[in-house]
């Protein structure tokens, strides 16, 4: 049975034939808090005191919004102290933009209160779902890439952006299975959501690499098919390689996006090719499981920073097509 959608939220298909909503780009409205085109790190609980005490040289920090939804308390107070010294980005993990039943209004209100309080340079969420009939599933689950799912996603993005009063970024997922009834490739789904809603894109390069391996598509073709002028942030992260026997008893490998290791060489290579198309863009080093000591995380961010600095020296080519600008030598940069 179809789940009824809140009728107060305008249908995305109606918005599409008018024009995308004119939400201000994050950098335009929140200039003094803008995220620089440098490497940032995810701010995780074990590192907060050390960041406050040592003020490491890192371009910006990203939090998981849902860790800071309480209206007060020591955790939020610590975040406000961090906020004095670093640009912050808020990355959501619980909004469930793909839910057919619409968005949780209390959750939206609490996110809005957080954004008003700390004025992040960017806000983002995932193209996924995690809530059904009030049950929260602790994962970012994939959507079928159908026109019906796209309309639901766009309606929810419209709703969120209208509540927040600003543009948000949507992140491409990593996935391990695909829906047989999908009607379009993931990149087309992402691009169309951005076109219809006016949202920006968060390009997770590790997710592209993981999904490209798992579903046997060309990662560079994925990147080339996206509207790269809408990309305002990039993620890089580590992943896990697992070998298993398939139903025919043949060994296969699957890549699992666990954010629990150093960035794989193939992901740095893809990141470098993405930069050649995009030019320098805020880039987050994500590390969420087996969180290492802060210097390890900073060292990974420093690699991204060096690649960004190299790319800053050459003109960007932010349109699909074969890159015609020099691509930095990753091996040289990592030495
Ligand atoms: Fe990510």
Boltz pocket constraint, residues with backbone or C-beta under 6 A from the ligand:
constraints:
  - pocket:
      binder: B
      contacts: [[A, 171], [A, 172], [A, 204], [A, 235], [A, 286]]
      max_distance: 6.0
